[in-house]
Amino acid sequence: MGFTIGGSIGGRSTKEFRSGSRRRGRMSDCTTVAEYTGLWGWDVVPGARAASPARNCSCGDRQCAAPGAHPLAFEAVVPAGATLDEVTAAWSQFPGASVLLPVGRAFDVIDVAEEAGRRALVRLERMGLPLGPVSVTPDRRVQFFVAPGAADELPQLLYRMGWDDAGLDLQARGTGAFLTAPPSDHAGLGPVGWLRPPALDSARPPQARLLLGTLAYICHRFRR
């Protein structure tokens, strides 16, 4: 049996049902943010959303350069260590915001194409190398969390390893960048996910140099 707008569902109006859904959605967002701040010790920033890949950004700027993929307010940082109550109070000012993680504080990110990233992750796990979290985006990028400073060190590290002129599809993101955190939507393309979620043994991401040789080699193979 169907229902109509303004009707009821099990004795509840559709208005009440939708309001309840929104509340549950907000609490789910707050729980996710509180996990990032309280359990993993990461700062979190509320981010814009895009209604679709048609690039309609919730910030309202029709000329937005990064629709659905930028902070709503740079100063609205929910700091590492914030409790669920503190997160709920802060996030209530930005209903529907996506969850962004400021890069360059607790971690930097090495970003590669998805297929290369998945292959590299399997190899790194088999080698028993220390790994931090690894995320995958809907635009087919894999992001390896590494210790802060990797973005500044990357050119010199690649030079020392002989990969500096290989034209690799590999880049590091550091201070000033923001990463869309799972399970938030990225740029209207779909949700970000984990290939390797954060865990207590990966709270401190590894130095980039420990992973870079394997990442560069796999990226080079896929480039060829």
C-alpha positions as CSV (number, residue, x, y, z in Angstrom):
1,M,0.0,0.0,0.0
2,G,1.4,3.4,-1.0
3,F,1.2,6.7,0.6
4,T,0.9,10.3,-0.6
5,I,2.6,13.5,0.5
6,G,0.8,14.8,3.5
7,G,-0.4,11.2,4.4
8,S,0.9,9.1,7.2
9,I,3.2,6.1,7.7
10,G,2.3,3.9,10.6
11,G,0.5,6.8,12.3
12,R,3.3,9.3,11.6
13,S,3.0,12.1,9.1
14,T,5.4,12.2,6.2
15,K,6.6,15.5,7.7
16,E,7.5,13.8,10.9
17,F,9.1,10.9,9.1
18,R,11.3,13.2,7.0
19,S,12.2,15.2,10.1
20,G,13.2,12.0,11.9
21,S,15.3,10.9,8.9
22,R,17.1,14.3,8.9
23,R,17.8,14.0,12.6
24,R,19.1,10.5,12.2
25,G,21.3,11.7,9.3
26,R,22.6,14.5,11.4
27,M,23.4,12.2,14.3
28,S,25.1,9.8,11.9
29,D,27.3,12.6,10.6
30,C,28.1,13.7,14.1
31,T,29.0,10.2,15.2
32,T,31.4,9.9,12.1
33,V,33.0,13.3,12.9
34,A,33.4,12.3,16.6
35,E,35.1,9.1,15.6
36,Y,37.6,11.1,13.5
37,T,38.3,13.6,16.3
38,G,38.0,11.4,19.3
39,L,39.3,8.1,18.2
40,W,41.8,9.0,15.5
41,G,42.9,12.4,16.7
42,W,42.2,14.3,13.4
43,D,40.8,17.8,12.9
44,V,37.6,18.0,10.9
45,V,36.1,20.8,8.8
46,P,32.6,21.1,7.4
47,G,32.6,21.0,3.6
48,A,30.3,22.0,0.8
49,R,28.2,19.5,-1.2
50,A,27.4,19.3,-4.9
51,A,23.9,18.3,-5.9
52,S,25.3,16.4,-8.9
53,P,28.3,16.2,-11.2
54,A,26.6,19.2,-13.0
55,R,28.7,21.2,-10.5
56,N,25.9,22.9,-8.5
57,C,27.7,23.7,-5.2
58,S,25.9,24.2,-1.9
59,C,28.1,27.2,-1.3
60,G,25.8,29.1,-3.7
61,D,28.7,30.4,-5.9
62,R,27.8,29.6,-9.5
63,Q,31.4,30.1,-10.4
64,C,32.7,27.8,-7.7
65,A,36.1,26.4,-8.6
66,A,35.7,23.2,-6.6
67,P,32.0,22.4,-6.3
68,G,31.3,20.0,-3.5
69,A,34.9,19.7,-2.5
70,H,35.9,22.6,-0.4
71,P,35.4,23.9,3.2
72,L,32.3,25.9,4.0
73,A,34.3,28.0,6.5
74,F,38.0,27.7,7.0
75,E,37.8,28.8,10.6
76,A,35.1,26.2,11.5
77,V,37.5,23.5,12.6
78,V,36.3,20.8,14.9
79,P,39.5,20.0,16.7
80,A,41.1,16.7,17.4
81,G,39.9,15.4,20.7
82,A,36.4,16.9,20.4
83,T,33.7,14.8,22.1
84,L,30.4,13.8,20.6
85,D,28.6,16.6,22.5
86,E,31.1,19.1,21.2
87,V,30.9,17.8,17.7
88,T,27.1,17.9,17.8
89,A,27.1,21.5,18.9
90,A,29.6,22.5,16.2
91,W,28.0,20.5,13.4
92,S,24.5,21.9,14.0
93,Q,25.7,25.1,12.5
94,F,26.4,23.4,9.2
95,P,23.5,20.9,8.5
96,G,24.1,18.6,5.7
97,A,27.8,19.4,5.4
98,S,30.3,16.9,4.1
99,V,33.2,15.8,6.3
100,L,36.6,17.1,5.3
101,L,40.0,16.3,6.8
102,P,42.7,19.0,6.7
103,V,45.8,17.5,5.2
104,G,49.3,18.4,6.6
105,R,48.4,18.2,10.3
106,A,48.2,14.6,11.4
107,F,49.0,13.2,7.9
108,D,49.9,14.0,4.3
109,V,48.5,12.0,1.4
110,I,50.0,10.3,-1.7
111,D,47.5,10.3,-4.5
112,V,47.6,7.8,-7.4
113,A,45.2,6.3,-10.0
114,E,42.8,3.7,-8.6
115,E,44.1,0.6,-10.5
116,A,47.7,1.4,-9.6
117,G,46.8,2.1,-6.1
118,R,44.9,-1.1,-5.6
119,R,47.7,-3.2,-7.0
120,A,50.3,-1.3,-4.9
121,L,48.3,-1.8,-1.7
122,V,48.2,-5.6,-2.3
123,R,52.0,-5.6,-2.9
124,L,52.7,-3.4,0.2
125,E,50.6,-5.7,2.4
126,R,52.3,-8.8,1.2
127,M,55.7,-7.1,1.9
128,G,54.6,-6.5,5.5
129,L,55.4,-2.8,5.3
130,P,53.7,-0.4,7.8
131,L,50.6,1.2,6.3
132,G,48.2,3.9,7.3
133,P,44.6,4.3,6.1
134,V,44.0,4.2,2.4
135,S,40.9,5.8,0.8
136,V,39.4,5.6,-2.7
137,T,37.4,8.4,-4.4
138,P,34.5,8.1,-6.9
139,D,36.7,9.8,-9.5
140,R,39.0,6.7,-9.3
141,R,41.9,8.0,-7.1
142,V,43.5,6.1,-4.3
143,Q,44.9,8.1,-1.4
144,F,47.6,6.7,0.9
145,F,47.9,8.4,4.3
146,V,51.5,9.1,5.2
147,A,53.4,11.1,7.8
148,P,53.2,14.9,7.6
149,G,55.9,16.5,5.5
150,A,55.6,14.1,2.5
151,A,54.4,16.8,0.1
152,D,57.5,18.9,0.8
153,E,59.8,15.9,0.6
154,L,58.4,14.2,-2.5
155,P,60.5,15.8,-5.2
156,Q,63.7,15.0,-3.4
157,L,62.6,11.5,-2.6
158,L,61.7,10.8,-6.2
159,Y,65.0,12.2,-7.3
160,R,67.0,10.0,-4.9
161,M,65.0,6.9,-6.1
162,G,65.5,7.8,-9.8
163,W,61.8,8.4,-10.5
164,D,61.9,12.2,-10.8
165,D,61.7,12.3,-14.6
166,A,59.4,9.3,-15.1
167,G,56.2,11.3,-15.6
168,L,54.4,9.3,-12.9
169,D,50.7,9.8,-12.1
170,L,51.6,10.3,-8.5
171,Q,51.4,13.4,-6.3
172,A,51.5,14.3,-2.7
173,R,49.1,16.6,-0.9
174,G,50.0,18.5,2.2
175,T,49.3,21.6,4.1
176,G,46.4,23.6,2.6
177,A,44.7,20.6,1.0
178,F,41.5,19.0,2.3
179,L,40.5,15.4,1.8
180,T,36.8,14.3,1.6
181,A,36.4,11.7,4.4
182,P,34.4,8.5,4.0
183,P,31.5,8.2,3.7
184,S,30.9,11.7,2.5
185,D,30.1,12.5,-1.1
186,H,32.9,14.0,-3.2
187,A,32.0,16.7,-5.7
188,G,28.6,15.2,-6.5
189,L,30.2,12.0,-7.9
190,G,29.5,9.6,-5.1
191,P,30.8,8.6,-1.7
192,V,34.5,8.2,-0.7
193,G,35.3,4.8,0.7
194,W,38.1,3.0,2.6
195,L,40.3,0.4,1.0
196,R,42.1,0.2,4.4
197,P,40.2,1.9,7.2
198,P,42.0,3.6,10.1
199,A,42.9,1.3,12.9
200,L,44.7,1.6,16.2
201,D,47.9,0.2,14.7
202,S,47.8,2.8,11.9
203,A,47.1,5.8,14.1
204,R,50.5,7.2,13.1
205,P,50.9,6.9,9.3
206,P,54.3,5.7,8.0
207,Q,57.0,7.8,6.4
208,A,56.4,8.3,2.7
209,R,59.8,6.9,1.8
210,L,58.8,3.4,3.0
211,L,56.0,3.2,0.4
212,L,57.2,5.4,-2.3
213,G,59.5,2.9,-4.1
214,T,56.6,0.4,-4.6
215,L,54.1,3.2,-5.5
216,A,56.4,4.7,-8.1
217,Y,57.2,1.3,-9.6
218,I,53.5,0.3,-10.0
219,C,52.6,3.7,-11.3
220,H,55.4,3.4,-13.9
221,R,54.2,0.0,-15.0
222,F,50.6,1.3,-15.5
223,R,51.9,4.3,-17.4
224,R,53.7,2.0,-19.8
